[in-house]
């Protein structure tokens, strides 16, 4: 008998029929003897609908009132799922974030969880009930409703699993696990049976959309075993865990992530003096623009070229700032390029294998793909290339690192 926290996202509970299907799935786990806590999102599209209503009143809705409004989406889902379970003879009870007492800070629309009072949930589990909790929401010390921002329901699920010391937190979504890369780009991509928190965190931050970064960070911090599963297909999914099993069969690379939403900015002919990096990046940071990769090259004439990447949405604003900086520090020019993409290989196996980066560069060279920027860490290598070569690069790397699934008989 295990204690399992199950989280179902908006598409999984998008209609009454789907909520009924979720109830059937939960019932099977309960009949197997497991204690179940279910965390649900609002029905797909509902949160956006509510935000749209608010914006009909105010272009910039008051954050406190917006939280009061959008939190009602999950309240509908928890009641419907509880009813569907009770109809099937499964005792169930619904809780809002406030009723559980998920205590957060007061940062409306992007609150962070401070603590969880698990007393009521434990009492209900002991009484044989399935507990259905509204994801994405909590309450601050003054009793104000708060919401947790993007990926908030995943975070609620993981936080509850940590507080309850659950055996597993299962995240149900529209894919059947974590893949070596996006199967839409590489049809031979394989579902991973297991991946470490560290690898999943890198994959999520580098463009993989399966899990939100915050929930993976939370799970890693509290060592909550996470499993990604398909909402309506049976299968083992992918287990995300702390363990790095030493095995001769362990691949060097676990996956390939990519991101099309990057833009590159370059400032050329910068006087090479102490503090020049701050003079360039300080104004960018002050404008709340996040910088990703950075490369600096010093020329023979005591000037430097400084290149960095930002999110494509921030490109125009960052380029205007950089042009002003170029004028103020006496640089030659500031230019930009939005036709780039970032491709990254990720794997804890890099720690114990030499030559991984050179193998990556060789695979790209064979396809005549030019590398514009390189960034490395202990378990990843990222490169910036022309966007038009992105899919070719991902396929080449997937094959080079032997991640392709074996062909089925008859193929």
PEJO-V760958 format. One record per helix or strand. SS is the DSSP state (a for helix, b for strand). FROM is the first residue (numbers start at 1). TO is the last residue. If there is no record, write none. Layout:
# PEJO-V760958
SS;FROM;TO + SS;FROM;TO
This chain:
# PEJO-V760958
b;3;8 + a;16;31 + b;35;40 + a;46;57 + a;63;70 + a;72;87 + b;92;95 + a;97;100 + b;102;104 + b;113;116 + a;119;126 + b;130;134 + b;137;139 + b;145;147 + a;152;164 + b;168;173 + b;179;179 + b;191;191 + b;194;196 + a;197;205 + a;213;222 + b;226;230 + b;238;241 + b;255;259 + b;262;271 + a;276;286 + b;291;298 + b;303;311 + a;312;329 + b;333;337 + b;340;346 + a;348;352 + a;356;366 + b;373;377 + b;380;386 + a;387;400
